[in-house]
């Protein structure tokens, strides 16, 4: 018995995984809606969650655009953390003197 293996575009995979992650579908429901197997949908959802958490698979090479997006997302997170630290420092120092005596 031979079977043909379907290939799906990255955009299709992302859209399918977003049904579960962003729109509240169950994996089974999203798989049925998109016409793919449950295990395939599980894999795509796991990959999307890992990507959003900054975890990338060594098996999947990143395109230059994906790499640049990842770098920019890391920079944004770093800047947001710095901003939060500065906000806290400003609040903490409103009642304290920041000069050396």
Backbone as ProteinMPNN parsed JSONL, in Angstrom:
{"seq_chain_A": "XXXXXXXXXXXXXXXXXXXXXXXXXXXXXXXXXXXXXXXXXXXXXXXXXXXXXXXXXXXXXXXXXXXXXXXXXXXXXXXXXXXXXXXXXXXXXXXXXXXXX", "coords_chain_A": {"N_chain_A": [[0.847, -1.177, 0.0], [0.676, 2.11, -0.926], [1.001, 5.477, -0.039], [0.252, 8.902, -0.593], [2.066, 11.631, 0.502], [1.048, 14.563, 1.994], [2.018, 17.936, 1.523], [2.256, 20.926, 3.267], [1.975, 24.449, 3.182], [4.043, 26.821, 4.961], [2.471, 28.966, 5.797], [-0.108, 27.886, 5.846], [0.204, 25.966, 7.864], [0.755, 27.636, 10.053], [-1.636, 29.114, 10.21], [-3.415, 27.037, 10.8], [-2.438, 26.12, 13.3], [-2.823, 28.41, 14.801], [-5.552, 28.425, 15.136], [-5.956, 26.75, 17.306], [-4.21, 27.794, 19.312], [-4.752, 30.582, 19.438], [-7.498, 30.943, 18.972], [-9.012, 29.211, 20.448], [-9.875, 26.672, 19.611], [-10.187, 23.094, 19.871], [-7.557, 20.668, 19.567], [-8.342, 18.447, 18.131], [-10.702, 19.394, 16.909], [-9.721, 21.545, 15.348], [-8.012, 20.138, 13.673], [-9.834, 18.57, 12.241], [-11.311, 20.601, 10.993], [-9.366, 21.764, 9.346], [-8.61, 19.648, 7.827], [-6.52, 17.844, 8.401], [-4.416, 15.417, 10.069], [-4.756, 14.53, 13.566], [-2.361, 14.165, 15.027], [-0.58, 15.543, 13.442], [-1.58, 18.133, 13.677], [-1.179, 18.474, 16.429], [1.621, 18.57, 16.469], [2.145, 20.921, 14.962], [0.941, 22.848, 16.604], [2.48, 22.601, 18.926], [4.963, 23.402, 17.872], [4.381, 26.093, 17.213], [3.815, 27.172, 19.756], [6.313, 26.777, 20.97], [7.885, 28.403, 19.341], [6.826, 30.92, 19.909], [7.615, 31.111, 22.514], [10.255, 31.432, 22.259], [11.759, 29.183, 21.705], [13.444, 27.236, 19.424], [13.521, 24.691, 16.957], [16.248, 22.578, 16.22], [16.17, 21.099, 13.956], [14.745, 22.425, 12.032], [15.648, 24.659, 9.704], [16.101, 28.169, 9.877], [14.835, 30.847, 7.951], [16.484, 33.761, 6.579], [14.801, 35.976, 7.05], [13.13, 35.017, 9.113], [15.042, 34.644, 11.088], [15.883, 37.294, 11.498], [13.488, 38.432, 12.41], [13.22, 37.019, 14.809], [15.495, 37.985, 16.176], [14.805, 40.694, 16.4], [12.479, 40.476, 17.951], [13.601, 39.541, 20.333], [15.151, 41.774, 21.002], [13.125, 43.645, 21.432], [11.842, 42.502, 23.674], [13.938, 42.747, 25.51], [14.228, 45.55, 25.66], [11.702, 46.205, 26.656], [11.905, 45.004, 29.167], [13.979, 46.544, 30.289], [12.701, 49.02, 30.335], [10.666, 48.485, 32.182], [12.196, 48.042, 34.476], [13.336, 50.584, 34.789], [11.017, 52.081, 35.244], [10.212, 51.021, 37.715], [12.425, 51.762, 39.241], [12.193, 54.524, 39.167], [9.784, 54.919, 40.542], [10.491, 53.821, 43.015], [12.454, 55.605, 43.809], [11.253, 58.039, 44.256], [10.772, 58.935, 46.798], [13.221, 59.009, 47.861], [16.59, 60.191, 48.098], [18.737, 60.473, 45.377], [21.325, 61.295, 45.207], [24.797, 61.395, 46.056], [26.087, 61.992, 49.278]], "CA_chain_A": [[0.0, 0.0, 0.0], [1.44, 3.345, -0.982], [0.193, 6.653, 0.234], [0.931, 10.145, -0.931], [2.228, 12.479, 1.668], [0.694, 15.944, 1.689], [2.888, 18.977, 2.051], [1.486, 22.124, 3.549], [2.804, 25.652, 3.221], [4.215, 27.359, 6.318], [1.326, 29.829, 6.117], [-1.217, 26.999, 6.192], [0.517, 25.389, 9.176], [0.59, 28.69, 11.045], [-3.073, 29.389, 10.334], [-4.032, 25.896, 11.475], [-2.024, 26.118, 14.706], [-3.428, 29.569, 15.456], [-6.92, 28.074, 15.526], [-5.89, 26.173, 18.651], [-3.508, 28.658, 20.261], [-5.336, 31.916, 19.56], [-8.945, 31.023, 18.824], [-9.687, 28.331, 21.384], [-10.294, 25.375, 19.076], [-9.47, 21.918, 20.35], [-6.668, 20.13, 18.537], [-9.159, 17.557, 17.301], [-11.601, 20.223, 16.111], [-8.942, 22.279, 14.347], [-7.525, 19.155, 12.698], [-10.964, 18.227, 11.377], [-11.631, 21.786, 10.202], [-8.321, 22.008, 8.348], [-8.41, 18.448, 7.02], [-5.227, 17.204, 8.682], [-4.467, 14.478, 11.177], [-4.618, 15.087, 14.909], [-0.948, 14.201, 15.43], [0.032, 16.632, 12.678], [-2.009, 19.376, 14.316], [-0.448, 18.536, 17.701], [2.999, 18.982, 16.18], [2.144, 22.319, 14.553], [0.614, 23.657, 17.784], [3.676, 22.571, 19.774], [5.972, 24.234, 17.221], [3.99, 27.493, 17.352], [4.018, 27.559, 21.155], [7.759, 26.861, 21.187], [8.383, 29.58, 18.634], [6.404, 32.11, 20.66], [8.378, 31.136, 23.759], [11.664, 31.602, 21.931], [12.422, 27.896, 21.529], [13.401, 26.805, 18.033], [14.002, 23.339, 16.71], [17.476, 22.514, 15.433], [15.886, 20.386, 12.717], [14.121, 23.326, 11.076], [16.488, 25.831, 9.468], [15.369, 29.419, 9.802], [15.16, 31.722, 6.828], [17.049, 35.022, 7.082], [13.726, 36.821, 7.581], [12.719, 34.466, 10.405], [16.129, 34.921, 12.02], [15.821, 38.727, 11.788], [12.305, 38.635, 13.247], [13.565, 36.512, 16.136], [16.418, 38.933, 16.802], [14.05, 41.902, 16.74], [11.597, 40.157, 19.075], [14.445, 39.499, 21.528], [15.497, 43.155, 21.346], [11.924, 44.271, 21.987], [11.679, 41.991, 25.036], [14.98, 43.355, 26.335], [13.886, 46.957, 25.862], [10.549, 46.238, 27.557], [12.394, 44.698, 30.517], [14.696, 47.732, 30.748], [11.698, 50.042, 30.621], [10.009, 48.105, 33.432], [13.163, 48.283, 35.554], [13.435, 52.032, 34.977], [9.774, 52.537, 35.871], [10.272, 50.648, 39.128], [13.454, 52.579, 39.879], [11.639, 55.864, 39.307], [8.797, 54.86, 41.619], [11.203, 53.573, 44.263], [13.314, 56.716, 44.198], [10.52, 59.293, 44.421], [10.856, 59.358, 48.188], [14.604, 58.879, 48.301], [17.562, 61.043, 47.435], [19.621, 59.685, 44.534], [22.654, 61.906, 45.142], [25.726, 61.002, 47.115], [26.359, 63.08, 50.219]], "C_chain_A": [[0.893, 1.241, 0.0], [0.499, 4.507, -0.751], [0.965, 7.888, -0.166], [0.946, 11.03, 0.31], [1.928, 13.919, 1.267], [1.753, 16.875, 2.253], [2.062, 20.242, 2.173], [2.437, 23.309, 3.631], [2.973, 26.097, 4.67], [3.042, 28.235, 6.742], [0.123, 29.001, 6.546], [-1.009, 26.418, 7.587], [0.301, 26.406, 10.289], [-0.885, 28.978, 11.286], [-3.776, 28.273, 11.107], [-3.696, 25.899, 12.962], [-2.645, 27.282, 15.468], [-4.882, 29.319, 15.836], [-6.938, 27.557, 16.957], [-5.35, 27.193, 19.643], [-4.249, 29.967, 20.5], [-6.86, 31.949, 19.582], [-9.712, 30.007, 19.652], [-10.23, 27.026, 20.832], [-9.577, 24.26, 19.83], [-8.575, 21.44, 19.213], [-7.466, 19.263, 17.573], [-10.066, 18.361, 16.373], [-10.876, 20.984, 15.013], [-8.435, 21.338, 13.265], [-8.635, 18.783, 11.721], [-11.312, 19.391, 10.452], [-10.645, 21.988, 9.056], [-8.016, 20.784, 7.488], [-7.046, 17.804, 7.179], [-5.397, 16.25, 9.854], [-4.239, 15.155, 12.514], [-3.154, 15.183, 15.325], [-0.193, 15.304, 14.685], [-0.312, 17.969, 13.314], [-1.307, 19.553, 15.657], [0.958, 19.08, 17.484], [3.057, 20.462, 15.816], [1.862, 23.248, 15.728], [1.83, 23.734, 18.703], [4.771, 23.468, 19.188], [5.653, 25.719, 17.37], [4.215, 27.977, 18.778], [5.502, 27.707, 21.462], [8.339, 28.109, 20.539], [8.041, 30.85, 19.407], [7.148, 32.239, 21.988], [9.875, 31.244, 23.512], [12.443, 30.319, 21.766], [12.3, 27.508, 20.064], [13.994, 25.42, 17.915], [15.263, 23.391, 15.873], [17.23, 21.862, 14.085], [15.315, 21.307, 11.643], [15.01, 24.551, 10.867], [15.626, 27.081, 9.318], [15.798, 30.19, 8.565], [15.783, 32.995, 7.396], [15.984, 35.948, 7.667], [13.271, 36.335, 8.953], [13.774, 34.76, 11.467], [16.091, 36.387, 12.458], [14.63, 39.038, 12.691], [12.589, 38.174, 14.668], [14.487, 37.454, 16.885], [15.685, 40.19, 17.247], [13.106, 41.662, 17.913], [12.393, 40.099, 20.376], [14.825, 40.905, 21.971], [14.315, 43.868, 21.985], [11.714, 43.819, 23.426], [12.693, 42.62, 25.976], [14.672, 44.802, 26.655], [12.696, 47.084, 26.806], [10.97, 45.944, 28.99], [13.142, 45.897, 31.098], [13.721, 48.83, 31.149], [11.007, 49.758, 31.957], [10.921, 48.365, 34.628], [13.264, 49.775, 35.836], [12.175, 52.604, 35.62], [9.79, 52.243, 37.361], [11.291, 51.494, 39.868], [12.948, 53.991, 40.11], [10.643, 55.909, 40.454], [9.496, 54.69, 42.956], [11.983, 54.79, 44.734], [12.56, 58.021, 44.408], [10.598, 59.818, 45.842], [12.28, 59.298, 48.716], [15.491, 59.82, 47.509], [18.521, 60.165, 46.639], [21.02, 60.273, 44.437], [23.496, 61.418, 46.294], [25.998, 62.2, 48.001], [27.792, 63.101, 50.619]], "O_chain_A": [[1.769, 1.381, 0.854], [-0.644, 4.512, -1.207], [2.193, 7.915, -0.086], [-0.036, 11.142, 1.044], [2.497, 14.429, 0.303], [2.311, 16.631, 3.323], [1.272, 20.578, 1.291], [3.57, 23.179, 4.096], [2.135, 25.784, 5.516], [2.662, 28.245, 7.913], [-0.583, 29.36, 7.488], [-1.936, 26.383, 8.396], [-0.263, 26.086, 11.336], [-1.328, 29.073, 12.431], [-4.624, 28.534, 11.96], [-4.58, 25.702, 13.796], [-2.959, 27.154, 16.651], [-5.389, 29.942, 16.768], [-7.836, 27.89, 17.731], [-5.953, 27.431, 20.689], [-4.362, 30.415, 21.641], [-7.454, 32.869, 20.144], [-10.938, 29.945, 19.569], [-10.979, 26.335, 21.523], [-8.487, 24.465, 20.364], [-8.804, 21.763, 18.048], [-7.288, 19.337, 16.358], [-10.184, 18.046, 15.189], [-11.355, 21.061, 13.882], [-8.425, 21.687, 12.084], [-8.403, 18.693, 10.515], [-11.578, 19.19, 9.267], [-11.033, 22.336, 7.941], [-7.25, 20.873, 6.529], [-6.48, 17.282, 6.22], [-6.414, 16.282, 10.546], [-3.612, 16.211, 12.593], [-2.747, 16.183, 15.916], [0.72, 15.92, 15.234], [0.551, 18.832, 13.473], [-0.882, 20.659, 15.992], [1.423, 19.944, 18.228], [3.925, 21.184, 16.308], [2.47, 24.313, 15.84], [2.17, 24.808, 19.201], [5.429, 24.207, 19.921], [6.551, 26.521, 17.626], [4.746, 29.067, 18.989], [5.907, 28.653, 22.138], [9.185, 28.787, 21.122], [8.874, 31.746, 19.539], [7.293, 33.339, 22.521], [10.672, 31.157, 24.447], [13.672, 30.351, 21.694], [11.198, 27.455, 19.519], [14.869, 25.035, 18.691], [15.344, 24.163, 14.917], [18.016, 22.058, 13.157], [15.399, 20.99, 10.456], [15.116, 25.393, 11.759], [14.557, 27.046, 8.708], [16.968, 30.185, 8.184], [15.622, 33.277, 8.583], [16.231, 36.628, 8.663], [13.052, 37.141, 9.857], [13.443, 35.086, 12.607], [16.246, 36.689, 13.641], [14.752, 39.822, 13.632], [12.238, 38.862, 15.627], [14.301, 37.701, 18.077], [15.918, 40.693, 18.346], [12.945, 42.529, 18.772], [11.914, 40.557, 21.413], [14.825, 41.205, 23.165], [14.476, 44.604, 22.958], [11.44, 44.639, 24.302], [12.359, 42.985, 27.103], [14.835, 45.238, 27.795], [12.676, 47.968, 27.661], [10.457, 46.557, 29.927], [12.961, 46.23, 32.269], [13.897, 49.487, 32.175], [10.791, 50.665, 32.761], [10.472, 48.849, 35.667], [13.277, 50.187, 36.996], [12.257, 53.511, 36.448], [9.431, 53.093, 38.176], [11.049, 51.902, 41.004], [13.243, 54.594, 41.142], [10.662, 56.844, 41.254], [9.132, 55.346, 43.932], [12.155, 54.986, 45.937], [13.188, 59.034, 44.716], [10.501, 61.025, 46.064], [12.51, 59.516, 49.905], [15.17, 60.195, 46.381], [19.063, 59.203, 47.183], [21.83, 59.786, 43.648], [22.988, 61.075, 47.361], [26.124, 63.319, 47.504], [28.2, 63.954, 51.408]]}, "name": "protein", "num_of_chains": 1, "seq": "XXXXXXXXXXXXXXXXXXXXXXXXXXXXXXXXXXXXXXXXXXXXXXXXXXXXXXXXXXXXXXXXXXXXXXXXXXXXXXXXXXXXXXXXXXXXXXXXXXXXX"}
